[in-house]
Amino acid sequence: MAAPEARLRATRFGLTPDGEGWFVVNAAESRWRDFGPLGAGCDFEGKRPFRQLGVNLNVLGPGQPLGMYHRERHQEAFLVLLGACLLIVEGEERTLRAWDFFHCPGGTAHVIVGAGDGPSVVLAVGARGGRKGLVYLREEAALARGAGVTQETTRPAEAYGSFPRPARCAYRPGWLPGRVDTPEPL
């Protein structure tokens, strides 16, 4: 059975799919969220999250964490598209550069923090499946980078309680360096 094309609906923050089906949208034309000290991100989703995979494009400034140090039941994967990042995985720090790929099996404690002199762009993909098995862990290396909790918790509201709520926003020029503003003719 062929899937229908989902219509894209214009919002004041950008385009979003309006219903189920396949679609094509440029990241700069999609809706974004400003996470304040946690950078900015685009998830390409509409009112309902994708059922099987979460896909996020994240822009981090130097020192901005992609989240809080945690482990979860399902696997994730991260590809640094631009810039440099610091990966803290199982308490160890690793430098990531553009085109470095981090495969994160379920149960692996981790966080990525923007590093270097300018923005980093990270593509994150993760399996969906609920919050069971999600734990935010106390880890000194993550705390030193502003990406850790002082007390272990399974509650995202506790882990992110000191951060402002993310705000919907439109793409801001410069978030995706090298972005092509108009498509090349085929």
C-alpha positions as CSV (number, residue, x, y, z in Angstrom):
1,M,0.0,0.0,0.0
2,A,1.5,3.3,-1.1
3,A,1.8,6.1,1.5
4,P,0.2,9.4,0.6
5,E,2.1,12.7,0.5
6,A,1.5,14.7,3.7
7,R,0.7,18.4,3.1
8,L,3.0,21.0,4.6
9,R,1.2,23.6,6.6
10,A,2.8,27.1,7.1
11,T,3.0,28.3,10.6
12,R,4.5,31.5,11.9
13,F,7.6,29.5,12.9
14,G,7.9,27.5,9.6
15,L,6.5,24.5,7.7
16,T,5.2,21.5,9.5
17,P,3.6,18.3,8.1
18,D,-0.2,18.3,8.5
19,G,-1.1,14.6,8.8
20,E,0.5,11.2,8.0
21,G,2.5,10.5,4.9
22,W,5.8,11.2,3.2
23,F,7.1,14.8,2.7
24,V,10.1,16.8,1.8
25,V,11.0,20.0,3.7
26,N,14.2,22.0,3.9
27,A,15.5,22.3,7.5
28,A,15.7,26.1,7.3
29,E,12.0,26.2,6.3
30,S,10.9,23.8,9.0
31,R,9.8,24.8,12.6
32,W,12.6,25.1,15.2
33,R,12.8,25.2,18.9
34,D,15.2,27.5,20.9
35,F,16.4,25.6,23.9
36,G,18.3,28.6,25.3
37,P,21.5,27.3,27.0
38,L,20.9,23.9,25.3
39,G,21.1,25.2,21.7
40,A,18.5,25.1,19.0
41,G,16.9,22.2,17.2
42,C,14.6,21.1,14.5
43,D,12.7,17.8,14.7
44,F,10.7,18.0,11.4
45,E,7.6,16.6,13.1
46,G,4.1,17.9,13.2
47,K,1.5,17.6,16.0
48,R,2.3,13.9,16.3
49,P,5.8,12.6,16.8
50,F,7.1,10.1,14.3
51,R,6.1,6.6,15.5
52,Q,9.4,4.7,15.1
53,L,12.3,7.2,14.9
54,G,13.1,10.6,16.4
55,V,15.2,12.7,14.1
56,N,16.6,16.0,15.4
57,L,19.0,18.5,13.8
58,N,20.7,20.4,16.6
59,V,22.8,23.5,16.6
60,L,25.1,23.9,19.6
61,G,27.3,26.8,20.5
62,P,30.6,26.1,22.4
63,G,29.7,24.8,25.8
64,Q,26.1,24.1,25.0
65,P,25.0,20.6,25.9
66,L,22.6,18.7,23.6
67,G,20.8,17.4,26.8
68,M,21.7,16.1,30.2
69,Y,23.9,13.1,30.8
70,H,21.6,10.0,30.7
71,R,21.1,6.5,29.5
72,E,17.9,5.1,28.0
73,R,16.6,1.7,26.9
74,H,16.7,2.4,23.1
75,Q,19.6,3.0,20.8
76,E,20.5,6.4,19.4
77,A,23.0,7.6,16.8
78,F,24.7,11.0,16.4
79,L,26.6,12.4,13.4
80,V,28.5,15.7,13.7
81,L,27.9,17.5,10.5
82,L,29.8,20.7,11.3
83,G,32.2,21.9,14.0
84,A,33.5,20.1,17.0
85,C,31.8,18.5,20.0
86,L,32.8,16.9,23.2
87,L,31.3,13.5,23.8
88,I,31.0,12.2,27.4
89,V,30.3,8.5,27.2
90,E,30.3,6.2,30.2
91,G,32.3,8.9,32.1
92,E,35.0,9.2,29.4
93,E,35.5,12.4,27.3
94,R,36.1,12.0,23.6
95,T,36.5,14.8,21.0
96,L,34.2,14.6,18.0
97,R,34.8,16.5,14.7
98,A,32.7,17.0,11.6
99,W,31.7,13.6,10.1
100,D,32.4,11.7,13.3
101,F,29.6,9.2,14.0
102,F,28.7,8.0,17.5
103,H,26.6,4.8,17.8
104,C,24.9,4.6,21.2
105,P,23.4,1.2,22.1
106,G,20.6,1.2,24.6
107,G,21.8,1.5,28.2
108,T,24.9,3.6,27.3
109,A,25.3,6.7,29.4
110,H,26.1,9.8,27.3
111,V,25.8,13.5,26.4
112,I,27.3,15.7,23.6
113,V,28.4,19.2,24.3
114,G,29.3,21.9,21.7
115,A,33.0,22.7,21.5
116,G,35.5,24.6,19.4
117,D,35.3,28.2,18.2
118,G,31.9,28.3,16.6
119,P,28.6,26.4,16.1
120,S,28.3,22.7,15.9
121,V,25.6,21.0,13.9
122,V,24.6,17.5,15.1
123,L,22.1,15.1,13.5
124,A,20.6,12.8,16.2
125,V,18.4,9.8,15.5
126,G,16.8,7.6,18.1
127,A,14.3,4.8,18.4
128,R,10.9,5.6,19.9
129,G,9.5,3.6,22.7
130,G,8.6,5.6,25.7
131,R,10.4,6.8,28.8
132,K,11.0,3.4,30.5
133,G,14.6,2.9,31.2
134,L,15.5,6.6,31.0
135,V,17.8,7.7,33.8
136,Y,19.7,10.9,34.3
137,L,22.9,10.0,36.1
138,R,25.3,12.0,38.3
139,E,28.6,12.1,36.5
140,E,31.4,14.5,37.4
141,A,32.6,15.0,33.8
142,A,29.1,16.0,32.8
143,L,28.6,18.3,35.8
144,A,31.9,20.1,35.0
145,R,30.5,20.8,31.5
146,G,27.0,22.0,32.6
147,A,25.5,18.8,31.2
148,G,24.8,16.8,34.4
149,V,22.5,16.4,37.3
150,T,23.6,16.6,40.9
151,Q,21.2,13.8,41.9
152,E,20.2,10.8,39.8
153,T,16.6,11.0,38.6
154,T,14.2,9.3,36.1
155,R,12.2,12.5,35.7
156,P,13.0,14.8,32.8
157,A,11.3,17.7,34.7
158,E,13.8,17.3,37.5
159,A,16.8,16.9,35.2
160,Y,15.9,20.0,33.1
161,G,14.2,22.0,36.0
162,S,16.9,24.8,36.0
163,F,16.6,25.4,32.2
164,P,14.0,27.7,30.6
165,R,11.2,25.9,28.6
166,P,12.1,25.6,24.9
167,A,10.3,28.1,22.7
168,R,9.1,27.5,19.1
169,C,10.9,29.7,16.7
170,A,11.7,30.1,13.0
171,Y,15.1,29.2,11.6
172,R,17.7,31.9,12.2
173,P,20.2,32.7,9.5
174,G,23.7,31.3,10.3
175,W,22.5,28.2,12.2
176,L,23.2,26.0,9.2
177,P,26.4,27.4,7.6
178,G,26.7,26.4,3.9
179,R,22.9,26.1,3.5
180,V,21.8,26.6,-0.1
181,D,19.1,29.3,-0.2
182,T,17.7,28.3,-3.6
183,P,17.8,24.8,-5.1
184,E,20.0,24.3,-8.1
185,P,18.1,23.4,-11.3
186,L,18.1,19.7,-12.1
